[in-house]
Amino acid sequence: MEFREHIPIRGVVSHMPSDGHNFPLICCFRKAALILTIVVAALCVWPCGAATFSTTPIADAFVTPGANGSLSSSNFGAAGALAIAAGGLPQGAFQSVIKFDLSSVRSSLDAQYGQDAWTVQSITLQLTATPHGNAIFNPVAAGQFSVSLMQDNSWVEGTGSGGIPTSDGISYNSLLNNNINNATDQGLGTFSFGGGTSGTSTYSLNLSSGLISDLVAGDDLSLRLFAADDQVSYLFSARSSAGIGSPTLTIVATPEPGGLSLMLCGTGLAALARWQFAKKQKIGNIFFARASNHQ
């Protein structure tokens, strides 16, 4: 009877590098697997890039009761500046309203990522400070102001200016009595104004439910800006300021998870699994071939 020596698999593995034939093949498998793993990891975290879209107002206006209440029913919708001022200042309180049409932003996001396949990351409001030479305004002063989302978009800009007020649009009285709804309007943040008369500042708005809903629906969006202390007086360019420093709303969005990046990630993981199976099968065949040769 012929006796054959049994060669353990671990013995084959320990001897494989010595012949110089199979070791490079195993190294090749390992390198390929490492590269594929890196590619898969990159695909899983790849965000497909954030998209940024900006839009300027379709309407804006400041309102004020004036120093003695005589301007409470006046409109200033065509003025070149907007204003925020505390109520105790010599020329009275000032508030400003700004309306944006979000339909083009929504259409652009849908075109880039697919219908409703995107998530808002941030929304900012950019304002450009401006000096003034009109005695209707309070002197510029540093302080705090707030921004709120108005649910009522029905207000009309009007044609009044700082020098020639009219009565064909929003006024201080109509804003307080008809447009503000403290039960449904949503606060978007309180911000600091440094007191300058030039330069552009960017304010990050809170992503309230109403703000996101308006954007997703492509609706009009109305913001109200008003004093948050007893000293602020902030003047900034309006949309009618010859195109210089108009208020700007900027939206940054990214694709929702579950889109292209996850599809590519899944494809990469499947490819990696198939590669690893083929590698194990190939190496297993080599082991058994080596074992047979030693018998």
MIDOSE-1310 file (N, C-alpha, C; in nm, 2 decimals, decimal comma, always signed):
residues 295
mefr	+0,09/-0,12/+0,00/+0,00/+0,00/+0,00/+0,09/+0,12/+0,00; +0,05/+0,23/-0,08/+0,13/+0,35/-0,09/+0,07/+0,45/+0,01; +0,16/+0,51/+0,09/+0,13/+0,61/+0,18/+0,17/+0,75/+0,13; +0,08/+0,85/+0,14/+0,11/+0,98/+0,09/+0,11/+1,08/+0,21
ehip	+0,20/+1,16/+0,20/+0,22/+1,26/+0,31/+0,11/+1,37/+0,30; +0,04/+1,39/+0,42/-0,06/+1,49/+0,42/+0,00/+1,63/+0,44; -0,03/+1,72/+0,35/+0,03/+1,86/+0,37/-0,08/+1,95/+0,41; -0,07/+2,01/+0,54/-0,17/+2,10/+0,58/-0,18/+2,23/+0,50
irgv	-0,30/+2,29/+0,49/-0,32/+2,41/+0,41/-0,23/+2,52/+0,46; -0,21/+2,53/+0,59/-0,12/+2,64/+0,65/+0,02/+2,62/+0,60; +0,06/+2,49/+0,58/+0,19/+2,47/+0,53/+0,21/+2,52/+0,38; +0,10/+2,51/+0,31/+0,10/+2,56/+0,17/+0,12/+2,71/+0,17
vshm	+0,04/+2,77/+0,26/+0,04/+2,92/+0,27/+0,18/+2,96/+0,30; +0,25/+2,89/+0,40/+0,38/+2,94/+0,44/+0,48/+2,92/+0,34; +0,46/+2,83/+0,24/+0,56/+2,80/+0,14/+0,53/+2,88/+0,01; +0,41/+2,94/+0,00/+0,38/+3,00/-0,13/+0,47/+3,11/-0,16
psdg	+0,52/+3,20/-0,07/+0,60/+3,31/-0,12/+0,74/+3,26/-0,17; +0,78/+3,14/-0,13/+0,92/+3,10/-0,16/+0,94/+3,06/-0,30; +0,83/+3,02/-0,37/+0,85/+2,99/-0,51/+0,84/+3,11/-0,61; +0,79/+3,22/-0,55/+0,79/+3,34/-0,63/+0,69/+3,35/-0,74
hnfp	+0,60/+3,25/-0,75/+0,50/+3,25/-0,86/+0,36/+3,30/-0,81; +0,32/+3,25/-0,70/+0,18/+3,28/-0,66/+0,17/+3,41/-0,57; +0,28/+3,44/-0,50/+0,28/+3,56/-0,41/+0,24/+3,69/-0,48; +0,30/+3,71/-0,60/+0,26/+3,84/-0,67/+0,11/+3,84/-0,71
licc	+0,06/+3,72/-0,74/-0,09/+3,72/-0,77/-0,17/+3,76/-0,65; -0,13/+3,71/-0,53/-0,21/+3,74/-0,41/-0,19/+3,89/-0,38; -0,07/+3,95/-0,40/-0,05/+4,09/-0,37/-0,13/+4,17/-0,47; -0,15/+4,12/-0,59/-0,23/+4,19/-0,69/-0,37/+4,20/-0,65
frka	-0,42/+4,09/-0,60/-0,56/+4,08/-0,55/-0,58/+4,18/-0,43; -0,48/+4,18/-0,34/-0,49/+4,27/-0,22/-0,49/+4,42/-0,26; -0,40/+4,46/-0,36/-0,40/+4,60/-0,40/-0,53/+4,64/-0,47; -0,58/+4,55/-0,56/-0,70/+4,58/-0,63/-0,82/+4,60/-0,53
alil	-0,82/+4,51/-0,43/-0,93/+4,52/-0,33/-0,92/+4,65/-0,25; -0,80/+4,69/-0,22/-0,78/+4,81/-0,15/-0,82/+4,93/-0,23; -0,79/+4,93/-0,36/-0,83/+5,05/-0,45/-0,98/+5,05/-0,46; -1,04/+4,93/-0,48/-1,19/+4,93/-0,49/-1,25/+4,98/-0,36
tivv	-1,20/+4,94/-0,25/-1,26/+4,98/-0,12/-1,25/+5,14/-0,11; -1,14/+5,20/-0,15/-1,13/+5,34/-0,14/-1,23/+5,41/-0,23; -1,24/+5,35/-0,35/-1,34/+5,41/-0,45/-1,48/+5,40/-0,39; -1,52/+5,29/-0,33/-1,65/+5,27/-0,27/-1,67/+5,37/-0,16
aalc	-1,57/+5,39/-0,07/-1,58/+5,48/+0,04/-1,61/+5,63/-0,02; -1,53/+5,66/-0,12/-1,55/+5,80/-0,18/-1,69/+5,81/-0,24; -1,74/+5,71/-0,30/-1,88/+5,72/-0,36/-1,98/+5,74/-0,25; -1,96/+5,67/-0,13/-2,06/+5,67/-0,03/-2,07/+5,81/+0,04
vwpc	-1,96/+5,89/+0,04/-1,96/+6,02/+0,10/-1,97/+6,13/-0,01; -1,97/+6,10/-0,13/-1,98/+6,20/-0,24/-2,11/+6,27/-0,24; -2,12/+6,40/-0,22/-2,25/+6,47/-0,21/-2,30/+6,52/-0,34; -2,23/+6,49/-0,45/-2,27/+6,54/-0,58/-2,26/+6,69/-0,59
gaat	-2,21/+6,76/-0,49/-2,19/+6,90/-0,49/-2,31/+6,98/-0,45; -2,29/+7,09/-0,37/-2,39/+7,18/-0,33/-2,42/+7,28/-0,44; -2,55/+7,32/-0,45/-2,59/+7,42/-0,55/-2,63/+7,54/-0,47; -2,59/+7,66/-0,53/-2,62/+7,79/-0,47/-2,70/+7,87/-0,57
fstt	-2,81/+7,92/-0,52/-2,90/+8,01/-0,61/-2,93/+8,13/-0,53; -2,93/+8,25/-0,60/-2,96/+8,37/-0,54/-3,07/+8,44/-0,61; -3,15/+8,52/-0,54/-3,26/+8,59/-0,60/-3,28/+8,73/-0,53; -3,33/+8,82/-0,61/-3,35/+8,96/-0,56/-3,50/+8,99/-0,54
piad	-3,54/+9,09/-0,47/-3,68/+9,11/-0,44/-3,77/+9,14/-0,57; -3,89/+9,11/-0,56/-3,99/+9,16/-0,65/-4,07/+9,28/-0,60; -4,05/+9,30/-0,47/-4,11/+9,42/-0,40/-4,04/+9,44/-0,27; -4,03/+9,57/-0,23/-3,98/+9,61/-0,09/-4,03/+9,75/-0,06
afvt	-4,03/+9,78/+0,07/-4,07/+9,91/+0,11/-4,04/+9,93/+0,26; -4,02/+10,05/+0,30/-4,01/+10,08/+0,44/-4,14/+10,15/+0,48; -4,17/+10,14/+0,61/-4,29/+10,21/+0,66/-4,25/+10,28/+0,79; -4,32/+10,39/+0,83/-4,29/+10,46/+0,95/-4,41/+10,55/+0,99
pgan	-4,43/+10,57/+1,12/-4,53/+10,66/+1,16/-4,48/+10,81/+1,15; -4,35/+10,82/+1,14/-4,29/+10,96/+1,14/-4,27/+11,00/+1,29; -4,21/+11,12/+1,30/-4,18/+11,18/+1,43/-4,30/+11,20/+1,52; -4,42/+11,23/+1,45/-4,54/+11,26/+1,53/-4,66/+11,18/+1,49
gsls	-4,64/+11,08/+1,41/-4,75/+10,99/+1,36/-4,81/+11,04/+1,23; -4,76/+11,14/+1,18/-4,83/+11,20/+1,05/-4,80/+11,11/+0,93; -4,71/+11,02/+0,93/-4,67/+10,94/+0,82/-4,73/+10,79/+0,83; -4,81/+10,77/+0,93/-4,86/+10,63/+0,95/-4,93/+10,57/+0,83
ssnf	-5,00/+10,65/+0,75/-5,07/+10,60/+0,64/-5,00/+10,62/+0,50; -4,87/+10,66/+0,51/-4,80/+10,69/+0,39/-4,72/+10,57/+0,34; -4,70/+10,57/+0,21/-4,63/+10,46/+0,14/-4,49/+10,52/+0,09; -4,39/+10,43/+0,10/-4,25/+10,47/+0,05/-4,19/+10,35/-0,03
gaag	-4,28/+10,29/-0,11/-4,23/+10,17/-0,18/-4,13/+10,19/-0,29; -4,12/+10,31/-0,34/-4,02/+10,34/-0,45/-3,90/+10,40/-0,40; -3,88/+10,41/-0,27/-3,76/+10,48/-0,22/-3,64/+10,39/-0,25; -3,52/+10,46/-0,26/-3,40/+10,39/-0,29/-3,33/+10,32/-0,17
alai	-3,39/+10,34/-0,05/-3,33/+10,28/+0,07/-3,45/+10,22/+0,15; -3,41/+10,12/+0,23/-3,50/+10,06/+0,33/-3,44/+10,09/+0,47; -3,52/+10,09/+0,57/-3,48/+10,13/+0,70/-3,54/+10,05/+0,81; -3,46/+10,04/+0,92/-3,50/+9,98/+1,05/-3,46/+10,08/+1,16
aagg	-3,55/+10,11/+1,25/-3,52/+10,20/+1,35/-3,61/+10,18/+1,47; -3,55/+10,20/+1,59/-3,62/+10,18/+1,72/-3,73/+10,29/+1,73; -3,83/+10,25/+1,81/-3,95/+10,35/+1,82/-3,92/+10,47/+1,90; -3,82/+10,47/+1,99/-3,80/+10,59/+2,07/-3,70/+10,69/+2,01
lpqg	-3,66/+10,67/+1,89/-3,57/+10,76/+1,82/-3,64/+10,89/+1,77; -3,58/+11,00/+1,75/-3,64/+11,13/+1,71/-3,74/+11,12/+1,59; -3,70/+11,05/+1,49/-3,79/+11,04/+1,37/-3,88/+10,92/+1,37; -3,89/+10,85/+1,48/-3,99/+10,75/+1,50/-3,94/+10,61/+1,45
afqs	-4,02/+10,51/+1,47/-3,99/+10,37/+1,43/-3,99/+10,35/+1,28; -3,90/+10,26/+1,23/-3,90/+10,22/+1,09/-3,90/+10,07/+1,09; -3,98/+10,01/+1,00/-3,98/+9,87/+0,96/-3,97/+9,86/+0,81; -3,92/+9,75/+0,77/-3,91/+9,72/+0,62/-3,96/+9,58/+0,59
vikf	-4,02/+9,57/+0,47/-4,07/+9,45/+0,42/-4,01/+9,42/+0,29; -3,98/+9,29/+0,26/-3,91/+9,25/+0,14/-3,98/+9,12/+0,09; -4,02/+9,12/-0,04/-4,09/+9,01/-0,10/-4,00/+8,95/-0,21; -3,98/+8,81/-0,20/-3,91/+8,74/-0,30/-4,00/+8,64/-0,37
dlss	-3,98/+8,62/-0,50/-4,05/+8,51/-0,57/-3,95/+8,39/-0,58; -3,99/+8,28/-0,52/-3,91/+8,16/-0,51/-3,93/+8,06/-0,62; -4,02/+8,09/-0,71/-4,05/+7,99/-0,81/-3,93/+7,95/-0,90; -3,85/+8,05/-0,93/-3,73/+8,02/-1,02/-3,63/+7,94/-0,94
vrss	-3,61/+7,97/-0,81/-3,52/+7,89/-0,73/-3,56/+7,74/-0,73; -3,69/+7,72/-0,70/-3,74/+7,59/-0,69/-3,72/+7,51/-0,83; -3,75/+7,58/-0,94/-3,73/+7,52/-1,07/-3,59/+7,49/-1,10; -3,49/+7,57/-1,06/-3,35/+7,55/-1,08/-3,30/+7,43/-1,00
ldaq	-3,35/+7,42/-0,87/-3,31/+7,30/-0,79/-3,37/+7,17/-0,85; -3,49/+7,17/-0,89/-3,56/+7,06/-0,95/-3,48/+7,01/-1,08; -3,44/+7,11/-1,16/-3,37/+7,08/-1,28/-3,23/+7,02/-1,25; -3,17/+7,06/-1,14/-3,04/+7,01/-1,11/-3,04/+6,87/-1,05
ygqd	-3,13/+6,85/-0,95/-3,13/+6,73/-0,87/-3,25/+6,64/-0,90; -3,35/+6,68/-0,97/-3,47/+6,61/-0,98/-3,58/+6,67/-0,89; -3,71/+6,65/-0,93/-3,82/+6,71/-0,85/-3,82/+6,67/-0,71; -3,81/+6,77/-0,62/-3,81/+6,75/-0,47/-3,70/+6,66/-0,42
awtv	-3,60/+6,64/-0,50/-3,49/+6,55/-0,46/-3,37/+6,63/-0,40; -3,40/+6,73/-0,33/-3,29/+6,81/-0,27/-3,33/+6,86/-0,13; -3,23/+6,90/-0,05/-3,25/+6,94/+0,08/-3,18/+7,08/+0,10; -3,25/+7,17/+0,17/-3,19/+7,30/+0,19/-3,09/+7,30/+0,31
qsit	-2,97/+7,35/+0,28/-2,87/+7,35/+0,38/-2,86/+7,49/+0,45; -2,89/+7,60/+0,38/-2,88/+7,73/+0,44/-2,95/+7,83/+0,36; -3,01/+7,93/+0,42/-3,07/+8,05/+0,35/-3,01/+8,17/+0,42; -2,95/+8,26/+0,34/-2,90/+8,39/+0,39/-2,96/+8,51/+0,33
lqlt	-2,96/+8,62/+0,40/-3,01/+8,75/+0,35/-2,89/+8,84/+0,35; -2,87/+8,90/+0,24/-2,76/+9,00/+0,22/-2,81/+9,14/+0,21; -2,76/+9,23/+0,29/-2,80/+9,37/+0,29/-2,68/+9,46/+0,28; -2,69/+9,57/+0,20/-2,58/+9,66/+0,18/-2,62/+9,79/+0,24
atph	-2,54/+9,83/+0,35/-2,56/+9,95/+0,42/-2,54/+10,07/+0,33; -2,61/+10,18/+0,36/-2,61/+10,30/+0,27/-2,62/+10,42/+0,36; -2,56/+10,53/+0,32/-2,58/+10,66/+0,39/-2,71/+10,72/+0,35; -2,75/+10,83/+0,40/-2,87/+10,90/+0,36/-2,85/+11,05/+0,37
gnai	-2,93/+11,12/+0,29/-2,93/+11,27/+0,31/-3,07/+11,32/+0,32; -3,16/+11,23/+0,37/-3,30/+11,27/+0,38/-3,34/+11,28/+0,53; -3,39/+11,40/+0,57/-3,42/+11,42/+0,71/-3,53/+11,33/+0,77; -3,60/+11,25/+0,68/-3,70/+11,17/+0,73/-3,64/+11,05/+0,81
fnpv	-3,52/+11,02/+0,79/-3,45/+10,91/+0,86/-3,38/+10,95/+0,99; -3,37/+10,86/+1,08/-3,29/+10,88/+1,20/-3,14/+10,86/+1,16; -3,05/+10,92/+1,24/-2,91/+10,90/+1,22/-2,88/+10,75/+1,23; -2,78/+10,70/+1,15/-2,75/+10,56/+1,16/-2,68/+10,53/+1,29
aagq	-2,72/+10,42/+1,35/-2,67/+10,38/+1,48/-2,67/+10,22/+1,49; -2,56/+10,17/+1,56/-2,55/+10,03/+1,58/-2,66/+9,98/+1,67; -2,69/+9,85/+1,66/-2,79/+9,78/+1,75/-2,83/+9,65/+1,69; -2,94/+9,60/+1,75/-3,00/+9,47/+1,71/-3,13/+9,49/+1,63
fsvs	-3,15/+9,39/+1,54/-3,27/+9,39/+1,46/-3,31/+9,25/+1,44; -3,44/+9,22/+1,42/-3,49/+9,09/+1,40/-3,56/+9,08/+1,26; -3,56/+8,95/+1,21/-3,62/+8,92/+1,08/-3,73/+8,82/+1,11; -3,85/+8,84/+1,06/-3,96/+8,74/+1,07/-4,02/+8,71/+0,93
lmqd	-4,07/+8,59/+0,92/-4,14/+8,54/+0,80/-4,29/+8,57/+0,82; -4,33/+8,66/+0,72/-4,48/+8,69/+0,72/-4,56/+8,59/+0,64; -4,67/+8,55/+0,70/-4,75/+8,45/+0,62/-4,84/+8,52/+0,52; -4,86/+8,65/+0,54/-4,94/+8,73/+0,44/-4,85/+8,80/+0,34
nswv	-4,87/+8,75/+0,21/-4,79/+8,81/+0,10/-4,87/+8,91/+0,02; -4,99/+8,95/+0,07/-5,08/+9,03/-0,01/-5,04/+9,18/-0,02; -4,95/+9,22/+0,06/-4,91/+9,37/+0,06/-4,86/+9,41/-0,07; -4,88/+9,54/-0,10/-4,84/+9,60/-0,23/-4,73/+9,70/-0,20
egtg	-4,63/+9,70/-0,29/-4,51/+9,78/-0,27/-4,55/+9,93/-0,28; -4,62/+9,98/-0,37/-4,66/+10,12/-0,38/-4,55/+10,20/-0,46; -4,58/+10,33/-0,48/-4,49/+10,41/-0,56/-4,44/+10,53/-0,48; -4,46/+10,54/-0,35/-4,41/+10,65/-0,28/-4,26/+10,65/-0,26
sggi	-4,21/+10,77/-0,24/-4,06/+10,78/-0,21/-4,04/+10,86/-0,08; -3,91/+10,87/-0,04/-3,89/+10,94/+0,08/-3,92/+11,09/+0,07; -3,92/+11,14/-0,05/-3,95/+11,28/-0,07/-4,09/+11,31/-0,10; -4,16/+11,21/-0,17/-4,30/+11,22/-0,21/-4,37/+11,10/-0,17
ptsd	-4,42/+11,09/-0,05/-4,50/+10,97/-0,01/-4,63/+10,96/-0,09; -4,69/+10,84/-0,10/-4,82/+10,82/-0,16/-4,90/+10,74/-0,07; -5,02/+10,70/-0,12/-5,11/+10,62/-0,03/-5,15/+10,49/-0,11; -5,07/+10,45/-0,21/-5,11/+10,34/-0,30/-5,05/+10,21/-0,27
gisy	-4,99/+10,19/-0,15/-4,92/+10,07/-0,11/-4,92/+10,05/+0,04; -4,84/+9,96/+0,08/-4,82/+9,93/+0,22/-4,78/+10,05/+0,31; -4,84/+10,07/+0,42/-4,80/+10,18/+0,51/-4,78/+10,12/+0,65; -4,74/+10,20/+0,74/-4,72/+10,16/+0,88/-4,85/+10,10/+0,94
nsll	-4,96/+10,17/+0,92/-5,09/+10,13/+0,97/-5,13/+10,00/+0,91; -5,12/+9,99/+0,78/-5,17/+9,86/+0,72/-5,08/+9,74/+0,75; -4,95/+9,77/+0,77/-4,86/+9,66/+0,81/-4,90/+9,60/+0,95; -4,92/+9,69/+1,05/-4,96/+9,65/+1,18/-5,10/+9,59/+1,19
nnni	-5,19/+9,65/+1,12/-5,33/+9,61/+1,13/-5,37/+9,50/+1,04; -5,31/+9,48/+0,93/-5,35/+9,38/+0,83/-5,25/+9,27/+0,79; -5,13/+9,30/+0,80/-5,03/+9,20/+0,75/-4,96/+9,12/+0,85; -4,93/+9,18/+0,97/-4,87/+9,10/+1,07/-4,96/+9,01/+1,15
nnat	-4,92/+8,89/+1,16/-5,00/+8,79/+1,24/-4,91/+8,72/+1,34; -4,91/+8,77/+1,46/-4,81/+8,71/+1,56/-4,84/+8,56/+1,59; -4,95/+8,51/+1,56/-4,98/+8,37/+1,59/-4,92/+8,28/+1,48; -4,90/+8,33/+1,36/-4,85/+8,24/+1,25/-4,72/+8,29/+1,19
dqgl	-4,68/+8,41/+1,20/-4,55/+8,46/+1,15/-4,44/+8,39/+1,23; -4,33/+8,37/+1,17/-4,22/+8,29/+1,23/-4,09/+8,37/+1,24; -4,03/+8,37/+1,36/-3,90/+8,44/+1,37/-3,79/+8,37/+1,30; -3,71/+8,44/+1,23/-3,59/+8,39/+1,16/-3,46/+8,43/+1,21
gtfs	-3,46/+8,50/+1,33/-3,33/+8,53/+1,39/-3,32/+8,68/+1,43; -3,24/+8,70/+1,52/-3,20/+8,84/+1,57/-3,06/+8,86/+1,54; -3,02/+8,98/+1,48/-2,89/+9,00/+1,43/-2,83/+9,14/+1,48; -2,70/+9,15/+1,47/-2,63/+9,27/+1,51/-2,60/+9,35/+1,39
fggg	-2,62/+9,48/+1,40/-2,58/+9,58/+1,30/-2,47/+9,67/+1,36; -2,36/+9,68/+1,29/-2,24/+9,75/+1,35/-2,24/+9,90/+1,34; -2,34/+9,96/+1,27/-2,35/+10,10/+1,26/-2,28/+10,16/+1,14; -2,24/+10,08/+1,04/-2,17/+10,14/+0,92/-2,27/+10,19/+0,82
tsgt	-2,22/+10,27/+0,73/-2,30/+10,33/+0,62/-2,25/+10,28/+0,48; -2,17/+10,17/+0,48/-2,13/+10,11/+0,36/-2,09/+9,97/+0,39; -2,08/+9,89/+0,28/-2,04/+9,75/+0,30/-2,16/+9,66/+0,30; -2,14/+9,53/+0,27/-2,25/+9,43/+0,26/-2,23/+9,33/+0,38
stys	-2,34/+9,30/+0,44/-2,35/+9,20/+0,55/-2,44/+9,09/+0,51; -2,40/+8,97/+0,56/-2,48/+8,85/+0,53/-2,53/+8,79/+0,66; -2,66/+8,76/+0,66/-2,73/+8,71/+0,78/-2,79/+8,58/+0,76; -2,75/+8,48/+0,84/-2,80/+8,34/+0,82/-2,94/+8,33/+0,89
lnls	-3,04/+8,29/+0,81/-3,18/+8,28/+0,86/-3,20/+8,15/+0,92; -3,28/+8,14/+1,03/-3,33/+8,01/+1,08/-3,41/+7,94/+0,98; -3,39/+7,81/+0,96/-3,47/+7,74/+0,86/-3,60/+7,69/+0,93; -3,69/+7,79/+0,94/-3,82/+7,75/+1,00/-3,90/+7,67/+0,90
sgli	-4,01/+7,61/+0,96/-4,09/+7,52/+0,88/-4,16/+7,60/+0,76; -4,20/+7,72/+0,80/-4,27/+7,81/+0,69/-4,17/+7,85/+0,58; -4,05/+7,88/+0,62/-3,95/+7,92/+0,52/-3,92/+7,81/+0,43; -3,90/+7,69/+0,48/-3,88/+7,57/+0,39/-4,00/+7,54/+0,31
sdlv	-4,12/+7,55/+0,36/-4,24/+7,52/+0,29/-4,26/+7,62/+0,17; -4,23/+7,75/+0,19/-4,24/+7,84/+0,09/-4,14/+7,81/-0,03; -4,02/+7,77/+0,01/-3,92/+7,74/-0,09/-3,96/+7,61/-0,17; -4,00/+7,51/-0,10/-4,04/+7,38/-0,16/-4,16/+7,40/-0,26
agdd	-4,25/+7,49/-0,22/-4,37/+7,52/-0,30/-4,34/+7,62/-0,41; -4,23/+7,69/-0,40/-4,20/+7,79/-0,50/-4,29/+7,91/-0,49; -4,33/+7,94/-0,36/-4,42/+8,05/-0,34/-4,35/+8,18/-0,32; -4,42/+8,29/-0,31/-4,37/+8,42/-0,27/-4,33/+8,41/-0,12
lslr	-4,22/+8,49/-0,08/-4,17/+8,49/+0,05/-4,16/+8,63/+0,10; -4,23/+8,66/+0,21/-4,22/+8,80/+0,26/-4,15/+8,80/+0,40; -4,05/+8,89/+0,41/-3,97/+8,91/+0,53/-4,00/+9,05/+0,59; -4,01/+9,05/+0,72/-4,03/+9,18/+0,79/-3,90/+9,20/+0,88
lfaa	-3,84/+9,32/+0,87/-3,73/+9,35/+0,94/-3,76/+9,47/+1,04; -3,73/+9,45/+1,17/-3,77/+9,55/+1,26/-3,67/+9,56/+1,38; -3,67/+9,67/+1,46/-3,58/+9,69/+1,57/-3,60/+9,58/+1,68; -3,48/+9,54/+1,73/-3,49/+9,44/+1,85/-3,43/+9,51/+1,97
ddqv	-3,40/+9,64/+1,97/-3,36/+9,71/+2,09/-3,41/+9,86/+2,07; -3,36/+9,94/+2,16/-3,41/+10,08/+2,16/-3,31/+10,18/+2,10; -3,21/+10,13/+2,02/-3,11/+10,22/+1,97/-3,08/+10,20/+1,82; -3,11/+10,09/+1,76/-3,07/+10,06/+1,63/-3,13/+10,15/+1,53
sylf	-3,05/+10,19/+1,43/-3,10/+10,27/+1,31/-3,02/+10,22/+1,19; -3,08/+10,14/+1,11/-3,01/+10,07/+1,00/-3,07/+10,11/+0,87; -2,99/+10,17/+0,78/-3,03/+10,20/+0,64/-2,96/+10,11/+0,54; -3,03/+10,05/+0,45/-2,96/+9,97/+0,35/-3,04/+9,98/+0,21
sars	-2,97/+9,94/+0,11/-3,02/+9,97/-0,03/-3,15/+9,89/-0,05; -3,24/+9,95/-0,13/-3,36/+9,89/-0,17/-3,34/+9,83/-0,31; -3,44/+9,76/-0,36/-3,43/+9,70/-0,50/-3,43/+9,81/-0,60; -3,48/+9,93/-0,57/-3,49/+10,04/-0,67/-3,36/+10,13/-0,66
sagi	-3,26/+10,08/-0,60/-3,14/+10,17/-0,58/-3,04/+10,15/-0,70; -3,10/+10,16/-0,82/-3,02/+10,15/-0,94/-2,94/+10,02/-0,95; -2,99/+9,92/-0,90/-2,93/+9,78/-0,91/-2,80/+9,77/-0,82; -2,77/+9,87/-0,73/-2,65/+9,86/-0,65/-2,69/+9,81/-0,51
gspt	-2,64/+9,69/-0,47/-2,66/+9,64/-0,34/-2,81/+9,61/-0,30; -2,88/+9,56/-0,40/-3,02/+9,52/-0,37/-3,02/+9,41/-0,27; -3,12/+9,40/-0,18/-3,13/+9,28/-0,09/-3,12/+9,15/-0,17; -3,05/+9,05/-0,12/-3,03/+8,93/-0,19/-3,06/+8,81/-0,10
ltiv	-3,14/+8,72/-0,14/-3,16/+8,59/-0,07/-3,08/+8,48/-0,14; -3,00/+8,41/-0,06/-2,92/+8,30/-0,12/-2,95/+8,17/-0,06; -2,98/+8,07/-0,14/-3,02/+7,94/-0,09/-2,91/+7,84/-0,13; -2,86/+7,76/-0,04/-2,77/+7,65/-0,07/-2,84/+7,52/-0,04
atpe	-2,84/+7,43/-0,14/-2,90/+7,30/-0,13/-2,82/+7,19/-0,18; -2,84/+7,07/-0,13/-2,77/+6,95/-0,17/-2,87/+6,84/-0,21; -2,83/+6,74/-0,28/-2,92/+6,63/-0,32/-2,96/+6,55/-0,19; -3,08/+6,50/-0,19/-3,12/+6,42/-0,08/-3,05/+6,28/-0,08
pggl	-3,02/+6,22/+0,03/-2,97/+6,09/+0,04/-3,07/+5,99/-0,03; -3,01/+5,89/-0,10/-3,10/+5,80/-0,17/-3,10/+5,82/-0,32; -3,03/+5,93/-0,36/-3,02/+5,96/-0,50/-2,90/+5,89/-0,57; -2,84/+5,97/-0,65/-2,73/+5,91/-0,73/-2,61/+5,86/-0,65
slml	-2,58/+5,93/-0,54/-2,46/+5,89/-0,46/-2,49/+5,75/-0,40; -2,61/+5,72/-0,35/-2,63/+5,59/-0,29/-2,64/+5,48/-0,39; -2,69/+5,52/-0,51/-2,69/+5,42/-0,62/-2,55/+5,38/-0,66; -2,46/+5,47/-0,67/-2,32/+5,44/-0,70/-2,26/+5,37/-0,59
cgtg	-2,29/+5,41/-0,47/-2,23/+5,34/-0,35/-2,27/+5,19/-0,35; -2,40/+5,17/-0,38/-2,45/+5,03/-0,38/-2,38/+4,95/-0,49; -2,37/+5,01/-0,61/-2,30/+4,94/-0,72/-2,16/+4,91/-0,68; -2,09/+5,00/-0,62/-1,95/+4,98/-0,58/-1,94/+4,87/-0,47
laal	-2,03/+4,87/-0,38/-2,02/+4,76/-0,27/-2,05/+4,62/-0,34; -2,14/+4,62/-0,43/-2,17/+4,49/-0,50/-2,05/+4,44/-0,58; -1,98/+4,54/-0,64/-1,86/+4,50/-0,72/-1,75/+4,45/-0,63; -1,74/+4,52/-0,51/-1,64/+4,47/-0,41/-1,67/+4,33/-0,36
arwq	-1,79/+4,30/-0,33/-1,83/+4,17/-0,29/-1,80/+4,06/-0,39; -1,83/+4,09/-0,52/-1,80/+4,00/-0,62/-1,65/+3,98/-0,64; -1,58/+4,09/-0,63/-1,43/+4,08/-0,64/-1,37/+3,99/-0,53; -1,42/+4,02/-0,40/-1,36/+3,94/-0,29/-1,40/+3,79/-0,31
fakk	-1,52/+3,76/-0,35/-1,55/+3,62/-0,37/-1,46/+3,55/-0,48; -1,44/+3,63/-0,59/-1,36/+3,57/-0,70/-1,21/+3,55/-0,64; -1,17/+3,65/-0,56/-1,03/+3,64/-0,51/-1,02/+3,51/-0,42; -1,12/+3,49/-0,33/-1,11/+3,38/-0,24/-1,12/+3,25/-0,32
qkig	-1,20/+3,25/-0,42/-1,21/+3,13/-0,50/-1,08/+3,10/-0,58; -1,02/+3,20/-0,63/-0,89/+3,18/-0,70/-0,78/+3,14/-0,61; -0,77/+3,20/-0,49/-0,67/+3,16/-0,40/-0,69/+3,02/-0,35; -0,82/+2,98/-0,32/-0,85/+2,85/-0,28/-0,81/+2,74/-0,38
niff	-0,83/+2,78/-0,51/-0,79/+2,68/-0,61/-0,63/+2,67/-0,61; -0,56/+2,78/-0,59/-0,42/+2,77/-0,58/-0,37/+2,68/-0,47; -0,44/+2,70/-0,35/-0,40/+2,62/-0,23/-0,42/+2,47/-0,26; -0,53/+2,44/-0,31/-0,56/+2,29/-0,34/-0,47/+2,24/-0,45
aras	-0,43/+2,32/-0,55/-0,34/+2,27/-0,65/-0,20/+2,25/-0,59; -0,16/+2,34/-0,50/-0,03/+2,32/-0,43/-0,03/+2,19/-0,35; -0,15/+2,17/-0,28/-0,16/+2,05/-0,19/-0,15/+1,93/-0,27; -0,21/+1,93/-0,39/-0,21/+1,81/-0,47/-0,07/+1,78/-0,53
nhq	+0,01/+1,89/-0,56/+0,14/+1,87/-0,61/+0,23/+1,81/-0,50; +0,20/+1,83/-0,37/+0,29/+1,78/-0,27/+0,25/+1,64/-0,23; +0,15/+1,58/-0,29/+0,10/+1,45/-0,25/+0,17/+1,35/-0,34
